[in-house]
C-alpha cells in the first residue's frame, strides 16, 4: 500500500464517507488511508491519529469541554457503548456518557480491531472488539 501523509482533510474525508454507516465502516475507511490507531481525549474530543509508518497527526478538540468522572463504572460504560451501537445516541452524547462513567481516553487499535476504553488511571479499562466489514 502506498503511504499517504495523514492530514486533517484526509481524516475528514474518511469521516464523511462513513457518515450514517456503522462504526466498523469508519474503521475500514481509516485503515484504507493508512491509519494504524487513534486516541481520543473524551473531555474535549482531541484526537491523535497514528499511521502504519508511525507518523502522528493531532486534531484539536472541537466539542465543548467537560469533566470526566473519577469513578469508573463498567456497566455504565457498556450501556453507553450499546446505546451508540444501536443508534440511540449521537457521538457527542456518547462521549458525555462514557465520560460520566469514568472514561477519560479511548484508543482504537485498528490492527488489533479493538477499542480500549481507559478510566482515570491504568487500573480501569474495558476492551470492545471491532467487527470486520
C-alpha positions in Angstrom: 0.0 0.0 0.0 1.3 3.4 -0.9 1.8 5.6 2.1 -0.1 8.9 2.1 0.7 11.7 4.5 -2.0 11.9 7.2 -3.8 15.3 7.0 -6.9 16.6 8.7 -8.6 16.7 5.3 -7.9 13.0 4.7 -9.4 12.1 8.1 -12.4 14.4 7.4 -12.9 12.6 4.1 -12.9 9.2 5.8 -15.5 10.6 8.3 -17.7 11.9 5.5 -17.5 8.6 3.6 -18.6 6.9 6.8 -21.5 9.2 7.7 -24.6 7.2 8.5 -22.7 3.9 8.4 -21.8 1.6 11.3 -18.5 2.3 13.2 -16.7 -0.6 11.5 -17.1 1.2 8.1 -15.3 4.2 9.5 -12.5 1.9 10.7 -12.3 0.3 7.3 -12.0 3.8 5.7 -9.3 4.8 8.2 -7.3 1.7 7.5 -7.6 2.4 3.8 -5.7 5.7 4.3 -3.0 4.1 6.4 -4.2 4.8 10.0 -2.9 2.2 12.5 -4.6 3.6 15.6 -6.1 6.7 17.1 -6.6 8.0 20.6 -9.5 10.3 21.7 -9.5 12.5 24.8 -13.1 12.2 25.9 -13.3 15.6 27.7 -12.8 17.6 24.5 -12.6 15.2 21.5 -8.8 15.9 20.9 -7.7 13.1 18.6 -4.2 11.7 17.8 -4.0 9.5 14.7 -1.0 7.3 14.1 -0.3 5.9 10.7 1.2 2.5 10.0 4.6 4.1 9.4 4.5 5.9 12.9 3.5 9.3 11.6 1.2 11.2 14.1 -1.5 13.7 13.3 -3.1 15.7 16.2 -6.5 17.2 15.6 -7.6 19.7 18.3 -10.8 19.1 20.2 -13.9 20.5 18.5 -16.6 19.9 21.2 -17.4 21.8 24.4 -15.0 20.6 27.1 -16.4 18.8 30.2 -15.0 17.0 33.2 -14.9 13.2 33.1 -15.8 11.3 36.3 -13.1 10.0 38.5 -15.1 6.9 39.3 -15.0 4.1 36.7 -18.4 2.4 36.2 -18.0 -0.6 33.9 -21.8 -1.3 33.5 -22.4 2.3 32.5 -19.6 2.2 30.0 -21.0 -0.9 28.4 -24.5 0.6 28.4 -23.2 3.8 26.6 -21.4 1.7 24.0 -24.5 -0.4 23.4 -26.7 2.7 23.0 -24.4 4.3 20.4 -24.0 0.9 18.6 -27.8 0.7 18.4 -28.0 4.3 17.0 -29.8 5.7 20.1 -27.2 8.4 20.8 -25.1 10.7 18.7 -21.3 10.9 19.1 -21.1 14.0 21.4 -23.8 12.3 23.7 -21.7 9.1 23.6 -18.6 11.0 24.7 -20.5 12.7 27.6 -22.0 9.3 28.7 -18.6 7.4 28.7 -17.1 10.5 30.4 -19.7 10.3 33.1 -18.9 6.6 33.5 -15.3 7.4 34.2 -13.7 7.0 30.8 -11.0 9.7 30.1 -9.5 8.3 26.9 -10.1 5.6 24.4 -7.8 4.1 21.9 -9.0 2.4 18.7 -6.4 -0.2 17.7 -7.2 -0.8 14.0 -4.6 -3.5 13.6 -5.9 -5.5 16.6 -9.5 -4.5 15.7 -10.4 -3.4 19.3 -11.2 -0.2 21.2 -9.7 0.2 24.6 -11.6 2.5 26.9 -9.4 3.9 29.7 -10.5 5.2 33.1 -8.8 7.8 35.3 -5.8 5.5 35.8 -4.4 2.4 34.1 -6.2 0.1 36.5 -9.5 0.7 34.9 -10.1 -0.2 31.3 -12.5 -2.0 29.1 -11.9 -3.5 25.7 -14.5 -3.9 22.9 -13.8 -5.8 19.7 -14.5 -4.1 16.4 -16.4 -6.3 14.0 -14.9 -6.7 10.5 -16.8 -5.3 7.5 
